[in-house]
Amino acid sequence: MKLVALVLLLLFLAACQGEDAKEQPEAIPAETTVATTTTIAPTTTKPTGLGVTQSYREVDPDTGNVYAGKVTVFRYRDATVMPADLESELAKKKKRSVAIEARVCVTKSPPPPADPTTISWLPWGLGDNAGESHSSEINLVDDMTLQPQYPNFITTPAGRCRRGWIGFEVPRVWRPDFVEYTAGGQSLSWPIQK
């Protein structure tokens, strides 16, 4: 009889432990802090803000000569870049002067007798998202107060860089959204923070 009671007791204890095992997953777990991991998806576009270097490549359709380089816009100055008397003249026309600081490094230029790479103000412009745009003002070259000035119509061999300030005449109340560089049908742009 003792043996039967002992067997029954063991069976009862085993059954109780089985029920406890089933109930454990339902027990309230202690609070824990879960670390979250943020993954940034790779972007498919290259950054283009001020200070970012972009590349251009131009092929002369007549000769097949290749011109290439790297272009960077460092700063946009939304303030007067002309002497006070000339800025007053602009104000009478409801205009003002602004400037960008830019650099072009020539990475590929064809050998002579091909036309050499010439650096100038001509490819540069300012634009807004509404479609208004303004080209660089070559007539500001001699009068700008910012130094050094970006060269205008300077032959530049491969391996050399040119850097300086480029001036623009814009309407008094207008603010550009981006700087633009156009070469060989290719247009590069840098957004301007407002």
The 8 nearest C-alpha neighbors of each residue, nearest first, counted from 0:
[[1, 3, 2, 4, 5, 6, 7, 8],
 [2, 0, 4, 3, 5, 6, 7, 8],
 [1, 3, 5, 0, 4, 6, 7, 8],
 [2, 4, 0, 6, 5, 1, 7, 8],
 [5, 3, 1, 7, 2, 6, 8, 0],
 [4, 6, 8, 2, 7, 3, 1, 9],
 [7, 5, 9, 3, 8, 4, 10, 2],
 [8, 6, 4, 10, 5, 9, 11, 3],
 [9, 7, 5, 11, 6, 10, 4, 12],
 [8, 10, 6, 12, 11, 7, 13, 5],
 [9, 11, 7, 13, 8, 12, 6, 14],
 [10, 12, 8, 14, 9, 13, 7, 15],
 [13, 11, 15, 9, 14, 10, 8, 16],
 [14, 12, 10, 16, 15, 11, 9, 17],
 [13, 15, 17, 11, 12, 16, 10, 18],
 [16, 14, 12, 18, 17, 13, 11, 19],
 [15, 17, 19, 13, 18, 14, 20, 12],
 [18, 16, 14, 20, 15, 19, 13, 21],
 [17, 19, 21, 15, 20, 16, 22, 14],
 [20, 18, 16, 22, 21, 17, 23, 15],
 [19, 21, 17, 18, 23, 22, 16, 24],
 [22, 20, 18, 19, 23, 17, 24, 25],
 [21, 23, 19, 25, 20, 24, 18, 26],
 [22, 24, 26, 25, 20, 21, 19, 27],
 [25, 23, 26, 22, 21, 20, 27, 28],
 [26, 24, 23, 22, 27, 21, 28, 20],
 [25, 27, 23, 24, 28, 22, 29, 21],
 [28, 26, 25, 29, 24, 23, 30, 22],
 [27, 29, 26, 30, 31, 25, 24, 23],
 [28, 30, 31, 27, 26, 32, 33, 25],
 [31, 29, 28, 32, 27, 33, 26, 34],
 [32, 30, 33, 29, 28, 34, 27, 35],
 [33, 31, 34, 30, 35, 29, 28, 36],
 [32, 34, 31, 35, 30, 36, 29, 37],
 [35, 33, 32, 36, 31, 37, 30, 38],
 [36, 34, 33, 37, 32, 38, 31, 39],
 [35, 37, 38, 34, 33, 39, 40, 32],
 [38, 36, 39, 35, 40, 34, 41, 33],
 [37, 39, 40, 36, 41, 35, 42, 34],
 [40, 38, 41, 37, 42, 36, 43, 35],
 [39, 41, 38, 42, 43, 37, 44, 36],
 [42, 40, 39, 43, 44, 38, 45, 46],
 [43, 41, 44, 40, 45, 39, 46, 38],
 [42, 44, 41, 45, 40, 46, 39, 47],
 [45, 43, 42, 46, 47, 41, 40, 48],
 [44, 46, 47, 43, 42, 53, 51, 48],
 [47, 45, 48, 44, 51, 189, 52, 53],
 [46, 48, 189, 51, 45, 49, 190, 188],
 [49, 47, 189, 190, 51, 46, 50, 191],
 [50, 48, 73, 72, 51, 189, 74, 47],
 [49, 51, 73, 72, 71, 48, 52, 74],
 [52, 50, 49, 47, 48, 71, 53, 46],
 [53, 51, 71, 70, 69, 50, 54, 72],
 [52, 54, 70, 69, 71, 51, 55, 187],
 [55, 53, 69, 68, 70, 56, 52, 67],
 [54, 56, 68, 67, 69, 57, 53, 185],
 [57, 55, 67, 66, 68, 58, 54, 65],
 [56, 58, 183, 66, 65, 67, 59, 55],
 [59, 57, 65, 64, 63, 60, 66, 56],
 [58, 60, 63, 64, 61, 62, 65, 57],
 [61, 59, 63, 62, 58, 64, 57, 65],
 [62, 60, 59, 63, 64, 58, 65, 113],
 [63, 61, 64, 59, 60, 58, 113, 65],
 [62, 64, 59, 60, 58, 61, 65, 57],
 [65, 63, 59, 62, 58, 109, 66, 113],
 [64, 66, 58, 57, 109, 108, 63, 59],
 [65, 67, 108, 57, 107, 56, 58, 64],
 [68, 66, 56, 107, 106, 55, 57, 105],
 [67, 69, 105, 106, 104, 55, 54, 107],
 [68, 70, 54, 104, 53, 103, 55, 52],
 [69, 71, 103, 53, 52, 102, 54, 104],
 [72, 70, 52, 102, 101, 51, 50, 73],
 [71, 73, 101, 49, 50, 100, 74, 102],
 [74, 72, 50, 49, 100, 101, 71, 75],
 [75, 73, 100, 99, 72, 49, 76, 101],
 [74, 76, 99, 98, 77, 100, 73, 191],
 [77, 75, 98, 78, 97, 99, 74, 79],
 [76, 78, 97, 75, 98, 79, 96, 174],
 [79, 77, 76, 97, 80, 96, 98, 95],
 [78, 80, 96, 81, 97, 95, 77, 86],
 [79, 81, 144, 143, 96, 97, 145, 78],
 [80, 82, 143, 144, 86, 79, 85, 142],
 [81, 83, 85, 84, 86, 144, 80, 143],
 [84, 82, 86, 85, 87, 81, 79, 88],
 [85, 83, 87, 86, 82, 88, 81, 89],
 [86, 84, 88, 87, 83, 82, 81, 89],
 [85, 87, 89, 83, 88, 84, 81, 82],
 [88, 86, 90, 84, 85, 89, 83, 91],
 [87, 89, 85, 91, 86, 90, 84, 92],
 [88, 90, 94, 86, 92, 87, 91, 95],
 [89, 91, 93, 87, 94, 92, 88, 95],
 [92, 90, 88, 93, 89, 87, 94, 86],
 [91, 93, 89, 90, 94, 88, 95, 170],
 [94, 92, 90, 91, 171, 170, 89, 95],
 [95, 93, 170, 171, 89, 90, 92, 169],
 [94, 96, 171, 89, 169, 168, 90, 170],
 [95, 97, 168, 79, 167, 80, 169, 81],
 [98, 96, 77, 167, 78, 76, 79, 166],
 [99, 97, 166, 76, 165, 167, 75, 164],
 [98, 100, 75, 165, 164, 74, 76, 101],
 [99, 101, 164, 74, 163, 73, 72, 165],
 [102, 100, 72, 71, 162, 73, 163, 99],
 [101, 103, 162, 71, 161, 70, 72, 163],
 [102, 104, 70, 161, 160, 69, 105, 162],
 [105, 103, 160, 69, 68, 159, 106, 161],
 [104, 106, 68, 157, 158, 107, 159, 67],
 [107, 105, 68, 157, 67, 158, 104, 108],
 [108, 106, 67, 157, 66, 105, 68, 109],
 [107, 109, 66, 157, 116, 65, 115, 110],
 [110, 108, 64, 113, 65, 111, 107, 115],
 [109, 111, 113, 112, 108, 115, 114, 64],
 [112, 110, 113, 109, 114, 115, 108, 64],
 [111, 113, 110, 114, 109, 115, 64, 108],
 [114, 112, 111, 110, 109, 115, 64, 62],
 [113, 115, 112, 116, 111, 109, 110, 117],
 [116, 114, 113, 117, 154, 108, 109, 156],
 [117, 115, 155, 154, 108, 118, 156, 114],
 [116, 118, 154, 153, 152, 155, 115, 119],
 [117, 119, 153, 152, 151, 154, 116, 155],
 [120, 118, 151, 152, 121, 150, 117, 153],
 [119, 121, 151, 123, 122, 135, 137, 165],
 [120, 122, 119, 123, 135, 134, 137, 124],
 [123, 121, 181, 180, 120, 182, 124, 119],
 [124, 122, 180, 121, 120, 135, 179, 134],
 [123, 125, 134, 179, 133, 135, 178, 180],
 [124, 126, 178, 133, 132, 179, 177, 175],
 [127, 125, 132, 175, 177, 131, 176, 133],
 [126, 128, 176, 175, 129, 131, 130, 177],
 [127, 129, 130, 176, 126, 131, 175, 177],
 [130, 128, 127, 131, 126, 132, 176, 175],
 [131, 129, 128, 127, 132, 126, 176, 175],
 [132, 130, 127, 126, 129, 133, 128, 125],
 [131, 133, 126, 125, 130, 127, 134, 124],
 [134, 132, 125, 124, 126, 135, 169, 131],
 [135, 133, 124, 123, 136, 125, 167, 132],
 [134, 136, 167, 124, 123, 166, 120, 137],
 [137, 135, 167, 138, 139, 166, 134, 168],
 [136, 138, 139, 140, 135, 120, 166, 121],
 [137, 139, 136, 140, 141, 142, 135, 166],
 [140, 138, 137, 142, 136, 141, 143, 166],
 [141, 139, 138, 137, 142, 143, 166, 148],
 [140, 142, 139, 143, 138, 137, 144, 148],
 [141, 143, 139, 140, 81, 144, 82, 138],
 [144, 142, 81, 145, 80, 139, 140, 141],
 [143, 145, 80, 81, 142, 146, 82, 79],
 [146, 144, 143, 80, 147, 164, 148, 81],
 [147, 145, 148, 144, 164, 163, 143, 149],
 [146, 148, 163, 164, 145, 149, 162, 150],
 [147, 149, 163, 164, 146, 150, 165, 145],
 [163, 148, 150, 164, 162, 165, 147, 151],
 [151, 149, 119, 148, 153, 152, 118, 163],
 [150, 152, 119, 153, 120, 118, 149, 137],
 [153, 151, 119, 118, 117, 154, 150, 120],
 [152, 154, 118, 117, 151, 150, 155, 119],
 [155, 153, 117, 116, 118, 115, 152, 156],
 [154, 156, 116, 117, 153, 159, 118, 157],
 [157, 155, 159, 158, 116, 108, 105, 154],
 [158, 156, 105, 106, 107, 108, 159, 155],
 [157, 159, 106, 105, 156, 104, 160, 107],
 [158, 160, 157, 104, 105, 156, 155, 161],
 [161, 159, 104, 103, 105, 162, 102, 158],
 [160, 162, 103, 102, 104, 159, 149, 163],
 [163, 161, 102, 149, 101, 103, 160, 100],
 [149, 162, 164, 148, 147, 100, 101, 102],
 [165, 163, 100, 148, 149, 99, 147, 98],
 [166, 164, 98, 99, 149, 100, 148, 163],
 [167, 165, 98, 97, 135, 136, 139, 164],
 [166, 168, 135, 136, 97, 96, 98, 169],
 [169, 167, 96, 95, 94, 136, 97, 166],
 [168, 170, 94, 95, 167, 96, 171, 173],
 [169, 171, 94, 173, 172, 93, 95, 168],
 [172, 170, 94, 95, 93, 173, 169, 90],
 [173, 171, 170, 174, 94, 169, 93, 95],
 [172, 174, 170, 171, 175, 169, 127, 94],
 [173, 175, 172, 176, 127, 77, 193, 169],
 [176, 174, 127, 126, 177, 125, 173, 191],
 [175, 177, 127, 191, 190, 126, 128, 174],
 [178, 176, 190, 191, 189, 126, 175, 125],
 [179, 177, 125, 189, 188, 124, 126, 190],
 [178, 180, 188, 124, 187, 123, 125, 177],
 [179, 181, 123, 187, 122, 186, 188, 124],
 [182, 180, 186, 122, 185, 187, 179, 184],
 [183, 181, 185, 184, 122, 186, 180, 57],
 [182, 184, 57, 185, 181, 58, 56, 59],
 [183, 185, 182, 186, 181, 57, 56, 58],
 [186, 184, 182, 183, 181, 187, 55, 57],
 [185, 187, 181, 180, 182, 184, 188, 179],
 [186, 188, 180, 179, 181, 185, 189, 53],
 [189, 187, 179, 178, 180, 177, 190, 186],
 [188, 190, 48, 47, 178, 177, 49, 191],
 [191, 189, 177, 48, 176, 178, 192, 188],
 [192, 190, 177, 176, 193, 189, 49, 48],
 [191, 193, 190, 176, 48, 177, 49, 75],
 [192, 191, 176, 174, 175, 190, 177, 77]]
